[in-house]
Amino acid sequence: MTILIEKEYFLCQIYPFVFMDCIHYKVRENGRILSRAAYVVLGVTVEGYKDILSITVGANETSKFWLGMLNDLKNRGVKDVLFFCMDGLPGFKEAIQSVYPQAEIQRCVIHMLRNSFKYVNYNDLKKFSSDFKAVYNAPNETSALSGLETIKEKWEKKYPYAISNWENNWEDVSSFFQFSGDIRRIMYTTYTNKKTIPAFFWNPAVAGIS
Protein backbone atom coordinates (compact mmCIF):
# COMPACT_ATOMS: atom_id res chain seq x y z
CA MET A 1 0.00 0.00 0.00
CA THR A 2 1.24 3.48 -0.88
CA ILE A 3 0.40 6.46 1.29
CA LEU A 4 0.52 9.89 -0.31
CA ILE A 5 1.07 12.93 1.88
CA GLU A 6 0.74 16.28 0.14
CA LYS A 7 0.04 19.82 1.15
CA GLU A 8 -2.79 21.10 -1.01
CA TYR A 9 -1.47 24.52 -1.93
CA PHE A 10 -0.40 26.33 -5.04
CA LEU A 11 2.94 25.17 -6.43
CA CYS A 12 5.31 27.58 -8.10
CA GLN A 13 5.78 27.27 -11.83
CA ILE A 14 9.56 27.49 -11.41
CA TYR A 15 11.80 26.22 -8.61
CA PRO A 16 15.52 27.05 -8.67
CA PHE A 17 16.30 23.95 -6.60
CA VAL A 18 14.39 20.74 -5.96
CA PHE A 19 15.78 18.11 -3.59
CA MET A 20 14.67 14.50 -4.04
CA ASP A 21 15.67 11.88 -1.50
CA CYS A 22 14.31 8.92 0.41
CA ILE A 23 14.14 8.47 4.16
CA HIS A 24 14.28 4.76 5.00
CA TYR A 25 12.73 3.35 8.13
CA LYS A 26 11.23 0.19 9.66
CA VAL A 27 7.57 -0.52 10.43
CA ARG A 28 5.79 -3.35 12.20
CA GLU A 29 3.02 -4.86 10.10
CA ASN A 30 1.11 -8.05 10.95
CA GLY A 31 3.83 -9.08 13.37
CA ARG A 32 6.64 -8.53 10.85
CA ILE A 33 9.30 -5.82 10.65
CA LEU A 34 9.27 -4.33 7.15
CA SER A 35 11.35 -1.70 5.37
CA ARG A 36 9.65 1.39 3.98
CA ALA A 37 10.86 4.41 2.03
CA ALA A 38 9.43 7.92 2.29
CA TYR A 39 10.00 9.68 -1.03
CA VAL A 40 10.52 13.36 -0.19
CA VAL A 41 10.41 16.20 -2.70
CA LEU A 42 11.45 19.59 -1.32
CA GLY A 43 11.62 22.74 -3.43
CA VAL A 44 13.34 26.06 -2.78
CA THR A 45 11.43 29.03 -4.19
CA VAL A 46 12.96 32.04 -5.91
CA GLU A 47 12.37 33.92 -2.64
CA GLY A 48 14.43 31.34 -0.76
CA TYR A 49 11.60 29.56 1.08
CA LYS A 50 11.43 25.78 1.39
CA ASP A 51 8.28 24.06 0.14
CA ILE A 52 7.57 20.40 0.85
CA LEU A 53 6.05 19.47 -2.49
CA SER A 54 5.29 15.84 -1.77
CA ILE A 55 5.95 12.92 0.55
CA THR A 56 5.05 9.47 -0.71
CA VAL A 57 5.58 6.30 1.29
CA GLY A 58 6.36 3.14 -0.64
CA ALA A 59 7.92 -0.27 -0.15
CA ASN A 60 11.37 0.62 -1.49
CA GLU A 61 13.23 3.19 -3.58
CA THR A 62 13.23 2.83 -7.37
CA SER A 63 13.80 5.24 -10.26
CA LYS A 64 10.44 4.15 -11.73
CA PHE A 65 8.69 5.38 -8.58
CA TRP A 66 10.57 8.68 -8.79
CA LEU A 67 9.50 9.04 -12.43
CA GLY A 68 5.87 8.88 -11.35
CA MET A 69 6.49 11.60 -8.77
CA LEU A 70 8.22 13.80 -11.34
CA ASN A 71 5.25 13.47 -13.68
CA ASP A 72 3.00 14.35 -10.76
CA LEU A 73 4.96 17.58 -10.18
CA LYS A 74 4.56 18.46 -13.83
CA ASN A 75 0.82 17.79 -13.70
CA ARG A 76 0.49 19.94 -10.58
CA GLY A 77 1.91 22.96 -12.39
CA VAL A 78 5.69 22.90 -11.91
CA LYS A 79 6.83 23.87 -15.40
CA ASP A 80 10.57 24.16 -14.83
CA VAL A 81 13.29 23.29 -12.33
CA LEU A 82 16.79 24.70 -12.69
CA PHE A 83 18.63 22.15 -10.51
CA PHE A 84 17.65 18.77 -9.15
CA CYS A 85 19.73 17.67 -6.17
CA MET A 86 19.72 13.88 -5.91
CA ASP A 87 21.65 10.77 -4.93
CA GLY A 88 23.14 8.18 -7.28
CA LEU A 89 20.21 5.77 -7.62
CA PRO A 90 20.51 4.03 -11.02
CA GLY A 91 18.07 5.47 -13.54
CA PHE A 92 17.28 8.53 -11.38
CA LYS A 93 19.04 11.01 -13.67
CA GLU A 94 17.33 9.58 -16.74
CA ALA A 95 13.94 9.84 -15.02
CA ILE A 96 14.54 13.53 -14.29
CA GLN A 97 15.73 14.27 -17.82
CA SER A 98 12.69 12.61 -19.36
CA VAL A 99 10.33 15.01 -17.53
CA TYR A 100 12.52 18.12 -17.16
CA PRO A 101 15.09 17.84 -19.99
CA GLN A 102 16.53 21.34 -19.47
CA ALA A 103 17.25 20.88 -15.76
CA GLU A 104 20.77 20.44 -14.44
CA ILE A 105 21.74 17.69 -12.03
CA GLN A 106 23.65 18.11 -8.77
CA ARG A 107 24.73 14.86 -7.17
CA CYS A 108 24.68 14.94 -3.40
CA VAL A 109 28.27 15.49 -2.24
CA ILE A 110 27.69 13.69 1.07
CA HIS A 111 26.37 10.61 -0.74
CA MET A 112 29.42 10.74 -3.01
CA LEU A 113 31.80 10.92 -0.06
CA ARG A 114 30.08 8.05 1.72
CA ASN A 115 30.26 5.94 -1.45
CA SER A 116 34.00 6.59 -1.69
CA PHE A 117 34.70 6.07 2.01
CA LYS A 118 33.33 2.53 1.94
CA TYR A 119 36.36 1.53 -0.17
CA VAL A 120 38.89 3.10 2.21
CA ASN A 121 40.57 1.29 5.08
CA TYR A 122 39.58 2.68 8.46
CA ASN A 123 43.21 3.57 9.30
CA ASP A 124 43.40 5.81 6.21
CA LEU A 125 39.92 7.26 6.38
CA LYS A 126 40.71 10.38 8.41
CA LYS A 127 43.55 11.43 6.12
CA PHE A 128 41.67 10.47 2.95
CA SER A 129 38.61 12.49 3.96
CA SER A 130 40.79 15.46 4.92
CA ASP A 131 42.52 15.40 1.53
CA PHE A 132 39.15 15.36 -0.24
CA LYS A 133 38.20 18.73 1.24
CA ALA A 134 40.46 20.26 -1.41
CA VAL A 135 37.96 18.99 -3.98
CA TYR A 136 34.51 19.87 -2.69
CA ASN A 137 35.64 23.04 -0.87
CA ALA A 138 37.60 24.34 -3.86
CA PRO A 139 36.83 27.92 -4.99
CA ASN A 140 36.10 26.82 -8.56
CA GLU A 141 35.95 23.76 -10.79
CA THR A 142 39.50 24.17 -12.08
CA SER A 143 40.89 24.08 -8.55
CA ALA A 144 38.62 21.15 -7.70
CA LEU A 145 39.93 19.12 -10.66
CA SER A 146 43.48 19.96 -9.62
CA GLY A 147 42.72 18.76 -6.11
CA LEU A 148 41.17 15.57 -7.47
CA GLU A 149 44.28 14.92 -9.56
CA THR A 150 46.49 15.36 -6.48
CA ILE A 151 44.35 12.87 -4.56
CA LYS A 152 44.47 10.50 -7.50
CA GLU A 153 48.27 10.55 -7.54
CA LYS A 154 48.37 9.85 -3.82
CA TRP A 155 45.58 7.31 -3.33
CA GLU A 156 44.56 5.76 -6.65
CA LYS A 157 46.83 2.70 -6.45
CA LYS A 158 45.46 1.84 -3.03
CA TYR A 159 41.83 2.87 -3.51
CA PRO A 160 41.04 3.07 -7.25
CA TYR A 161 37.26 2.77 -6.86
CA ALA A 162 37.13 5.59 -4.32
CA ILE A 163 38.67 7.90 -6.94
CA SER A 164 36.88 6.63 -10.05
CA ASN A 165 33.56 7.21 -8.27
CA TRP A 166 34.22 10.96 -8.62
CA GLU A 167 35.77 10.85 -12.08
CA ASN A 168 32.86 8.89 -13.54
CA ASN A 169 30.27 11.24 -12.06
CA TRP A 170 32.11 14.55 -12.31
CA GLU A 171 29.63 16.13 -14.73
CA ASP A 172 26.86 15.80 -12.17
CA VAL A 173 28.97 16.50 -9.06
CA SER A 174 30.54 19.71 -10.35
CA SER A 175 27.41 21.74 -11.17
CA PHE A 176 27.57 23.71 -7.93
CA PHE A 177 31.03 25.16 -8.70
CA GLN A 178 29.43 27.77 -10.96
CA PHE A 179 27.95 29.45 -7.85
CA SER A 180 29.18 31.30 -4.80
CA GLY A 181 29.68 29.60 -1.45
CA ASP A 182 26.32 30.76 -0.09
CA ILE A 183 24.40 29.06 -2.88
CA ARG A 184 26.60 25.98 -2.80
CA ARG A 185 25.65 25.42 0.82
CA ILE A 186 22.01 25.24 -0.29
CA MET A 187 22.45 22.74 -3.09
CA TYR A 188 25.40 20.47 -2.28
CA THR A 189 23.43 17.80 -0.42
CA THR A 190 19.99 16.20 -0.28
CA TYR A 191 20.39 15.89 3.50
CA THR A 192 18.44 19.13 3.81
CA ASN A 193 15.39 16.86 3.43
CA LYS A 194 16.37 14.78 6.44
CA LYS A 195 16.73 17.93 8.54
CA THR A 196 13.47 19.49 7.38
CA ILE A 197 11.07 16.54 7.47
CA PRO A 198 11.24 15.75 11.23
CA ALA A 199 10.45 19.38 12.03
CA PHE A 200 7.62 19.27 9.52
CA PHE A 201 5.91 16.31 11.17
CA TRP A 202 6.36 17.56 14.73
CA ASN A 203 4.95 21.00 14.00
CA PRO A 204 1.27 21.02 15.09
CA ALA A 205 0.62 24.12 12.97
CA VAL A 206 1.20 22.24 9.71
CA ALA A 207 -2.12 21.81 7.93
CA GLY A 208 -3.33 19.87 4.92
CA ILE A 209 -1.78 16.54 5.84
CA SER A 210 -3.87 13.47 5.14
N, C-alpha and C positions, 0 to 999 in steps of 0.2 A: 504494500500500500504506500502511495506517495502522498505526503501532506504538503500543501502549498501555503506558504505564509507570505502575504503581500500587504503592503500599505496601499490603500486605494486613494491615491492622490495623483495629481497631474505630474507626469514625467517631463523633464526637459527634452527638447528636440536634439540638443547637442550636449555631450558631456566631455570635458577635456580628458578625464581619467575615469576608467571603470576597472575596478578590482574584482577578479573572479577567483574564488578559492573555496575549498571544502573544509569543513570542520568535522572530523571523524570522532565518533563516540560509541559507547556500548549501551544497549537497552536490554531489559528483560522482557521476553515475550513468550507466553505459554510455558514458563519454566525454563526457557533457554536464554542464553546470553548471545545477542546478535549484534553485528556491526552495522552502523548506519552512517550516512554522510549527509551533512547539511550543506547544500549548494548555496553559497552566499554571493550575491552581486551587489556591490557597493559603488556608487558613482560620486564623483566630486564635481560640483557645479562650477560654472564660470565665476561665480561669486566666492567660491572656496568652501561651500557647505558640503557636508557628506549626506548623501541620500541612500538609504537602504532600498534598493530597487526590487529585490526579491530574495526570499529564502525558501528553498525547496528541499525537502527531506526525502532521500531515496536510499536504496539498499547499498549502493556503492558508487564510486566515482567513475564515470566514463565520458569520453569526448562526445558520444552520441547524445547523452543526457544534456551536456552543456550546449550542444547545437540547438536542442529544443528550447532551452532558456534564452539563447541569443535570438532565435526567431520570435520568441515571446516579447522580448524587449522591442524588437522592430515593430511588431504588431501593436504595441502599447504606445508607440509614438516617438521612440528614440531613433532619430534619423541618422545621426552620425556620432561616432566616438573617435577622438583623436588618438588615444593610447589605451590599449588593454594591458593591464598588469596581471600576469598569470604564472602558474608553475609549468613544469615540463611534461605534463601528461601527454602521452602520444595521441596525436590527432587533434589536440586542443587548438593549436595555431591554425590548422586547416579549417576547423569549424568556425573560428572567428572570421577568417578571410572569406569564407563563403557567404557570410551575412553582411559583414562590414569590410569590403575589400580594400578600402582606402585607409583603414586604421593601421597604426603602427603597433608593434608588439614590444613589451618590456618584460623580459623574464625576471622573475623574483630573484634578487641577488642572494637572499638568505637561503632559498631553496638550492641555488647553484652551489653555494658554499657547503651546505650540508651534503650535497651529492658528491662533492670532491673530497670532503673530510672522511667519508666512509672508506676511502681507499688508502688513507694515511695511517701509519702506525701511531699509536697513542704517544709514544716517546717523542715523535716529531711534530705532533699536531700543533703544539703551542707556537713553535717557530714557523711552521708552514702557514698557519693562519695569520701570524703577524706579517709575514712576507706578502701575503695576498692583499693586505690593506693598500699597498702601492698600486694595485689594480683598481679596486672599486672606489677608492678615495682619491684617485688621480684627478687633477684639475680639468683634463680634457681627454679625448679618446686617444690622441697620439701618445700622451704620457702613459695612459693605461696599457696600450699595446707594448710600449717599451718595458713597463713593469712586468707584464705577462711574459715577455721574452726573457727577462732576467730570471724570473721564477722557473721558466722552462729550462734554462741552462743549468740551474741549480738542482731542480727536483725531478726533471722528466725521466731520467734513467731509473729512478727509484719508484716514482709514482706516475707513470705515463697516463693512466686513465683520469687521474685527478686534474691533469693539465688539459688533455684533449677534450674534456667536458666543457671547458671554456672556449677553446678554439672552435669546436664544432657548432657552438651556439652563440658565437660572438655577435652576429648580426642582430640577434634578439636581446642580448644582454646589454649592448652598448648604446641603446637608444637614448638613455637618460643623460649621456655625456653632452648632448647638445644644449642642456639647460644649466642654470645656476644651481648652486648648492641647496638653496631653499626649496626649489621645485624638485630636485633629485630626492630630497628627504620625503617628499610626498609619494613618489612613484616607484621607489627602488624595491619595494617589497609588498607582497599580498598580505603580510601579517597585520596590516592595519585592520583587516576584517576581523581577525581573532581578538583584537583589542576592543573593537567597536561593538561586536555582537553581544558579549556578556552584559555590557552596560545597557544595551538596547532592551534585552529581555528583563532586566531587573528594574527598569524605570517604569513605575506605575502610571506615568503620564502618557506613555506611548499608546496611541489609539489605532484602531483599524486592523488589529491582529485577529485572525480567525483560526 
